[in-house]
């Protein structure tokens, strides 16, 4: 029962209290490296961020290429697996033929 309702700090278990607008703007300024003093500054930043395409980042392009290569490899593997399974089923479906070969009885010399 200790710690319940006593106001103790539980680290990551508690959510921080609401921040003021000034703190949020200061945090945004720290993250972006810009000074945002007017509404026009913030609108310009938001427009610029919206115009930026995430796929322009080099690290993301590498991941997209890796994803595409993986998907192509998996598709090729699936096609090959389908082909092998089809061939194996065709082989299993071939009717078996039984051949009887005449056998000579060995000649016995008296």
PyMOL commands that set and color helices and strands:
alter all, ss='L'
color gray80, all
select helices_A, chain A and resi 11-13+21-32+39-51+54-56+58-93
alter helices_A, ss='H'
color red, helices_A
deselect
rebuild
show_as cartoon
